[in-house]
Amino acid sequence: MALSPETRDKLKGVSTATLATALFKRGLRNQMIQDVRPLSAPKESMVGEAFTLRYMPAREDRNPLTAFRDRAHPQRKAVEECPPGAVFVIDSRKDARAASAGGILVTRLMQRGVAGVVTDGGFRDSAEIAGLAMPAFHSRPSAPTNLTLHEAIEINGPIGCGDAPVFPGDVIVGDADGVIVIPAHLADEIAAEAVEMTAYEDFVTEKVRGGQSILGLYPPTDESNLAVFAEWRKERGR
């Protein structure tokens, strides 16, 4: 299912925290990619369909440095095939002892119009990647080349990344709190609900900053707050 421009725009304006709550309402508890963080503060939420790369433990006789001379090497091939607007998600088995990728490959992804990159391992050239105009999330910096511990083995298949299941085409959203995975078939309804939730949360924040108690307000068990919220939305065009 292709991500519509309308849903993409909605998801750029909501937080992973709000999305996590919307998913939890549907019984989905394991959608946050654990222990990844942005290399630099995102200017807006990263949003795109997942395009995946899976690593397995490297075997020394299969992974000499000359492996990169092969134009069909899965890591290099995936970088050239990841579609514009997608998020490149790398399953590095939560092992940051060797890099998942480095500055040159991430720069190539950026130049190709990819929306972002996520690994549950680490990136080398992390300061360089942090300065790029594309969101990147990892566990920690890692200098050794991926060949020392990882073999790129499969492109665009189901993976686990930071203990979260990721299927190709799932919608990936990342912000300062981390990265969350929305099943593709739920993206439109989750985005619409999150926009509504965000409007109410903004209203609540304003009221709490003005001194109002959260009791009866958050959640809105006092229906008079919903009437005030309706007026607030009308005034602000929300």
C-alpha positions as CSV (number, residue, x, y, z in Angstrom):
1,M,0.0,0.0,0.0
2,A,1.6,3.3,-1.1
3,L,1.7,6.0,1.5
4,S,-0.5,8.9,0.3
5,P,0.8,12.4,0.4
6,E,-2.0,13.4,2.8
7,T,-1.1,10.6,5.3
8,R,2.6,11.5,5.0
9,D,1.9,15.1,5.9
10,K,-0.3,14.1,8.8
11,L,2.4,11.9,10.2
12,K,5.0,14.6,10.0
13,G,2.9,16.7,12.4
14,V,2.4,14.2,15.2
15,S,4.8,12.6,17.7
16,T,5.9,9.0,18.1
17,A,4.4,9.2,21.6
18,T,1.0,9.9,20.2
19,L,1.4,7.2,17.6
20,A,2.4,4.7,20.2
21,T,-0.8,5.4,22.2
22,A,-2.9,5.0,19.0
23,L,-1.2,1.7,18.2
24,F,-1.6,0.5,21.9
25,K,-5.3,1.1,21.6
26,R,-5.3,-1.6,18.9
27,G,-3.2,-4.0,20.9
28,L,0.1,-3.2,19.3
29,R,2.7,-2.8,22.0
30,N,6.0,-3.6,20.3
31,Q,6.2,-1.1,17.5
32,M,9.0,1.2,18.9
33,I,12.5,0.4,17.7
34,Q,14.4,0.1,20.9
35,D,17.6,1.8,21.8
36,V,18.0,4.0,18.7
37,R,18.4,7.7,18.8
38,P,18.8,10.5,16.2
39,L,22.3,11.6,15.4
40,S,21.1,15.2,15.3
41,A,17.8,16.8,16.4
42,P,15.3,16.3,13.6
43,K,13.8,19.4,12.1
44,E,10.6,17.5,11.4
45,S,9.5,14.0,11.8
46,M,11.0,11.4,9.5
47,V,8.2,9.6,7.6
48,G,8.4,7.0,4.9
49,E,7.8,3.4,3.9
50,A,10.3,0.8,5.1
51,F,12.9,-0.5,2.7
52,T,15.0,-3.1,4.6
53,L,18.4,-4.6,4.6
54,R,19.2,-7.6,6.8
55,Y,22.6,-8.5,8.2
56,M,23.7,-11.9,9.5
57,P,26.9,-12.7,11.5
58,A,29.9,-12.5,9.1
59,R,31.9,-15.5,8.3
60,E,35.5,-14.5,7.6
61,D,36.0,-16.4,4.3
62,R,33.0,-14.7,2.8
63,N,33.7,-11.2,3.9
64,P,37.1,-9.9,2.9
65,L,37.4,-6.2,2.0
66,T,37.3,-7.2,-1.7
67,A,33.7,-8.2,-1.2
68,F,32.8,-4.5,-1.9
69,R,34.2,-4.9,-5.5
70,D,31.1,-6.9,-6.3
71,R,28.6,-4.5,-7.8
72,A,25.8,-6.8,-6.6
73,H,27.0,-6.7,-3.0
74,P,23.6,-6.5,-1.1
75,Q,24.6,-3.5,1.0
76,R,25.7,-1.5,-2.0
77,K,22.8,-2.7,-4.1
78,A,20.2,-1.8,-1.4
79,V,21.6,1.7,-1.2
80,E,21.1,2.1,-5.0
81,E,17.6,0.5,-4.9
82,C,16.0,2.2,-1.9
83,P,13.2,4.3,-3.4
84,P,13.0,8.0,-2.9
85,G,10.7,8.9,0.0
86,A,11.3,5.5,1.7
87,V,13.1,5.0,5.0
88,F,16.1,2.6,4.8
89,V,15.9,0.3,7.8
90,I,18.9,-2.0,8.7
91,D,18.7,-5.1,10.9
92,S,22.1,-5.2,12.5
93,R,21.1,-7.6,15.2
94,K,21.5,-4.9,17.8
95,D,25.2,-5.2,17.4
96,A,27.1,-1.9,17.1
97,R,30.6,-3.3,17.4
98,A,30.9,-2.9,13.6
99,A,29.2,-0.2,11.5
100,S,26.0,-0.7,9.6
101,A,27.0,2.0,7.1
102,G,29.1,5.1,6.9
103,G,29.0,8.7,5.7
104,I,29.4,8.0,1.9
105,L,26.6,5.5,1.7
106,V,24.3,7.7,3.8
107,T,25.1,10.7,1.7
108,R,24.2,8.6,-1.4
109,L,20.8,7.7,0.2
110,M,20.2,11.4,0.9
111,Q,21.1,12.4,-2.7
112,R,18.7,9.8,-4.0
113,G,15.9,11.4,-2.1
114,V,15.5,8.8,0.7
115,A,13.5,10.1,3.7
116,G,15.8,8.7,6.4
117,V,17.9,5.8,7.6
118,V,17.6,3.7,10.8
119,T,19.8,0.9,12.2
120,D,19.8,-0.9,15.5
121,G,23.6,-1.0,15.2
122,G,25.9,1.9,14.7
123,F,27.2,4.3,12.0
124,R,30.8,5.2,11.3
125,D,31.5,8.8,10.3
126,S,28.8,9.7,12.7
127,A,29.7,13.4,13.0
128,E,29.5,13.7,9.2
129,I,26.1,11.9,9.1
130,A,24.8,14.1,11.9
131,G,25.5,17.1,9.6
132,L,23.5,15.8,6.6
133,A,20.1,17.1,5.7
134,M,18.5,13.7,6.2
135,P,17.4,12.1,9.5
136,A,19.5,9.2,10.7
137,F,19.0,7.0,13.8
138,H,21.4,4.5,15.4
139,S,22.4,3.0,18.7
140,R,25.9,4.5,18.9
141,P,28.9,5.4,16.7
142,S,31.0,2.5,15.4
143,A,34.2,2.8,13.5
144,P,34.9,-0.7,12.2
145,T,33.7,-1.6,8.7
146,N,30.5,-3.8,8.6
147,L,32.5,-6.6,7.0
148,T,34.2,-7.4,10.3
149,L,31.0,-8.6,12.0
150,H,28.1,-8.3,9.5
151,E,27.3,-9.9,6.2
152,A,24.5,-8.1,4.2
153,I,22.3,-11.1,3.2
154,E,18.8,-10.0,2.2
155,I,17.2,-6.9,0.7
156,N,13.7,-5.8,1.4
157,G,12.5,-8.8,3.4
158,P,10.9,-8.9,6.9
159,I,13.3,-8.0,9.6
160,G,13.6,-7.3,13.3
161,C,15.1,-3.9,14.1
162,G,15.6,-3.0,17.8
163,D,13.2,-5.8,18.7
164,A,10.4,-4.4,16.6
165,P,9.0,-6.3,13.6
166,V,9.4,-4.4,10.3
167,F,7.9,-5.5,7.1
168,P,8.7,-3.9,3.7
169,G,6.2,-1.1,3.2
170,D,5.4,-0.5,6.9
171,V,5.4,3.2,7.7
172,I,8.3,4.4,9.7
173,V,8.1,7.6,11.8
174,G,11.0,9.0,13.7
175,D,11.4,12.1,16.0
176,A,13.5,13.1,19.0
177,D,11.9,10.3,21.1
178,G,12.9,7.5,18.7
179,V,11.4,5.5,15.8
180,I,8.1,3.7,15.5
181,V,6.7,1.3,13.0
182,I,3.1,1.5,11.8
183,P,1.7,-1.5,9.9
184,A,1.0,-0.4,6.4
185,H,-2.7,-1.3,6.4
186,L,-3.2,0.9,9.5
187,A,-1.3,4.0,8.4
188,D,-4.2,6.1,7.2
189,E,-6.4,5.5,10.2
190,I,-3.6,5.8,12.7
191,A,-2.5,9.1,11.1
192,A,-6.1,10.5,11.2
193,E,-6.5,9.5,14.8
194,A,-3.1,10.9,15.8
195,V,-4.0,14.3,14.3
196,E,-7.2,14.4,16.5
197,M,-5.2,13.3,19.5
198,T,-2.6,15.9,18.9
199,A,-5.2,18.7,18.7
200,Y,-6.6,17.6,22.1
201,E,-3.2,17.3,23.7
202,D,-2.3,20.8,22.5
203,F,-5.5,22.1,24.1
204,V,-4.7,20.2,27.3
205,T,-1.2,21.6,27.4
206,E,-2.5,25.1,27.1
207,K,-5.0,24.6,29.9
208,V,-2.5,23.0,32.2
209,R,0.0,25.8,31.6
210,G,-2.8,28.1,32.6
211,G,-3.2,26.3,35.9
212,Q,-6.0,23.9,35.3
213,S,-6.0,20.5,37.0
214,I,-5.6,17.4,34.8
215,L,-8.5,15.7,36.6
216,G,-11.4,15.5,34.3
217,L,-9.3,17.1,31.6
218,Y,-6.8,14.4,30.7
219,P,-8.6,12.1,30.0
220,P,-11.7,14.2,29.3
221,T,-14.0,12.5,31.8
222,D,-15.7,15.9,32.5
223,E,-17.7,16.6,29.4
224,S,-17.6,20.3,29.9
225,N,-14.0,20.2,28.9
226,L,-15.0,18.8,25.5
227,A,-17.3,21.7,24.9
228,V,-14.5,24.1,25.7
229,F,-12.2,22.1,23.4
230,A,-14.7,22.4,20.5
231,E,-14.7,26.2,20.9
232,W,-10.9,26.2,21.1
233,R,-10.6,24.2,17.9
234,K,-13.0,26.6,16.1
235,E,-11.0,29.6,17.2
236,R,-7.7,28.1,16.0
237,G,-8.9,26.4,12.9
238,R,-7.8,23.0,14.3
